[in-house]
Amino acid sequence: MHYTIIKCCKNAFYHAKHIRHLSYRVKKVIPNNSARTVYWLDDKLYLNVTNKCSNNCWFCFKNYKQGVGGFNLKLTEEPSAAAIIAELEETLSLRRWKEVIFCGFGEPTERLDLLLEITRWIKKRCIETPIRLDTNGHGYALNKGRDVAKELKAAGVSKVSVSLNGHNEISYKENCRPTLDSAFEAVLDFIRKAKSEMNVEVSAVRMPEVDIQKVKEIADSLDVPFRIREYIPCFW
């Protein structure tokens, strides 16, 4: 009985000490809530490599919030690879990350070369950690003449989640307000090319303006999984 109590006390002391140590390390990593290129939610590490985007979705978080999960994602300038790697060097060792995801307040393929460079850097250090790209699917339209999917796979990206918040050109334009011509078709083209190289899913936000069933039918016709993302109101 006494042994059990002592053991439990020791375990509690160890975990409390570990939590205090981790908290101290986290505070060192995030000074004064400055804009972040690397952030995390639970056991997943996210990379906010740009604030530029070829869409201007009316429902996007960045139109109403400074960031997510207590992290400031409003970049004051487009970060260099060296700056992102410096943040990664501080955060990669904080815990064992389940996944690394390119997802922030912009479209990662706007900076394809930087995305590839960072992916290769991570893979050299965390071979087993899967890397995912969350994208609007404009990669080929933004990087004409390049085989974006093959380059992503070669660098180490293993999964792609493509946001499709519209079931045709009209509904897509109304919801996403793209700066590109024929943006809806560009997304479908990206999915067709990427699915032969990596695991690809289509996602859509559940809201009245999106016909979820019709978007799902598009995903089914492209033979890729479909995932619904619940709408998070930005007014609170």
Sequence and secondary structure as in RCSB ss.txt:
>XXXX:A:sequence
MHYTIIKCCKNAFYHAKHIRHLSYRVKKVIPNNSARTVYWLDDKLYLNVTNKCSNNCWFCFKNYKQGVGGFNLKL
TEEPSAAAIIAELEETLSLRRWKEVIFCGFGEPTERLDLLLEITRWIKKRCIETPIRLDTNGHGYALNKGRDVAK
ELKAAGVSKVSVSLNGHNEISYKENCRPTLDSAFEAVLDFIRKAKSEMNVEVSAVRMPEVDIQKVKEIADSLDVP
FRIREYIPCFW
>XXXX:A:secstr
 HHHHHHHHHHHHHHHHHHHHHHHHHHHHSGGG   SEEEETTEEEE   S  S   TT GGGT SEETTEE   
SS   HHHHHHHHHHHTTSS  SEEEE SSS GGGGHHHHHHHHHHHHHH TTS EEEEE S HHHHSTTS HHH
HHHHHT  EEEEE   SSHHHHHHHH  SSTTHHHHHHHHHHHHTTTSEEEEEEEESTTS HHHHHHHHHHTT  
EEEEE   S  
